[in-house]
Amino acid sequence: MSINLLDFDAERFATFLAERGEKPFRAKQLMRWIHHFGAADFGVMTDIAKATREKLAAEAVIAPPSLMLEQKSDDGTRKWLLDVGTGNGVEAVFIPEDDRGTLCVSSQVGCALECTFCSTGRQGFNRNLSTAEIIGQLWWANKALGRDPKGDRIVSNVVMMGMGEPLANFDNVVAAMRLMLDDNAYGLSRRRVTLSTSGLVPQMDRLREACPVALAVSLHAPNDALRDEIVPINKKYPLKELMAACQRYLEKAPRDFITFEYVMLDGVNDSFEHAKQLVALVKDVPCKFNLIPFNPFPNSGYGRSKPDAIRRFRDHLIQAGFIVTVRKTRGDDIDAACGQLAGQVKDKTKRTLRLAAEGKTTQTIQITRD
């Protein structure tokens, strides 16, 4: 079976080449060809000896996930459904803005955490993505989008906020993020790579040491009772432990704050009392808030908070001294907005069968290929 070089970060490249008698500088050459220039063919790597290229081609490939479906939103958002084998597909979303281009990357086929308001969570879980399948989403996006007239890459920021819980796939996600940060690959700064977690406390501590990038925490509730209900991982790592982990993370983080993401659910977590509890909860954690109006999906059981409720909630946080943004919904006409990614998941958890019995199934994307 051929070795997929998209699975290799700099350290693995160096080991792989050393074992074959190649000089260390070959690793940098290969990384630049594969990630900076988007090469998938050893034949185009003209500054590498032909004999070396032939040797590589005999045992290795450069194989990103293949495209199953591409959708374009009226607002410029683009979504790709990428084939990761055995009937599974994951989604990556590109969001263009005036000052940046952000790619939302998936880390798992489905998700095992079962957050009740998330379409991905309703689809069940199949497996972790490999490093190649994670970094392959960025490789593919750069290939599809090209460069702007100045020659710069259009993808300037990456957020690990797609399908799955990134810290539940720790090793492969960290390897992929190291490629994102490597100057011989994508050259992004740590401030421009953001990982979003639902609160896996031990893995947050590991990330602080292994690859500290900007951190976003999917909070969504200001007390344990409510968070236990809508973000079930809270039963294992309750809010007191999570807040302490956030404080520890900031010791080595590239930004001096944590971003708390908070989906606004009508009548569930959006009252003035909830806002007051939230202020008390995070008082010792340098942070800012990203309020996310809920993006509906079929049979979710939730509604989007009313504009007045979101405004009151936001204003109370601002008056308490916090920086608060209300996320603008992007790509909802192609189900590319936050919480809507569903992809195509062969569920190993039987969650879809259980939810079907409860009348809570969601629609999945069905792909027909000629």
Secondary structure, DSSP 4 states (H G I P E B T S, - for coil): --EEGGG--HHHHHHHHHTTT--THHHHHHHIIIIIS----GGG-TTS-HHHHHHHHHHEE--PPEEEEEEE-TTS-EEEEEE-STT-EEEEEEEE-SS-EEEE---EEE-SS--TT-HHHHT-EEEEPPHHHHHHHHHHHHHHH-B-TTS-BS--EEEE-SSS-GGGGHHHHHHHHHHHH-TTTT---GGGEEEEES--HHHHHHHHHH---EEEEE---SSHHHHHHHSGGGGTS-HHHHHHHHHHHTTT-SSSSEEEEEEEBTTTT-SHHHHHHHHHHTTTS-EEEEEEE----TT----BPPHHHHHHHHHHHHHTT-EEEEPPP-SGGGT-STT----B---SS-HHHHHHHTT-----------
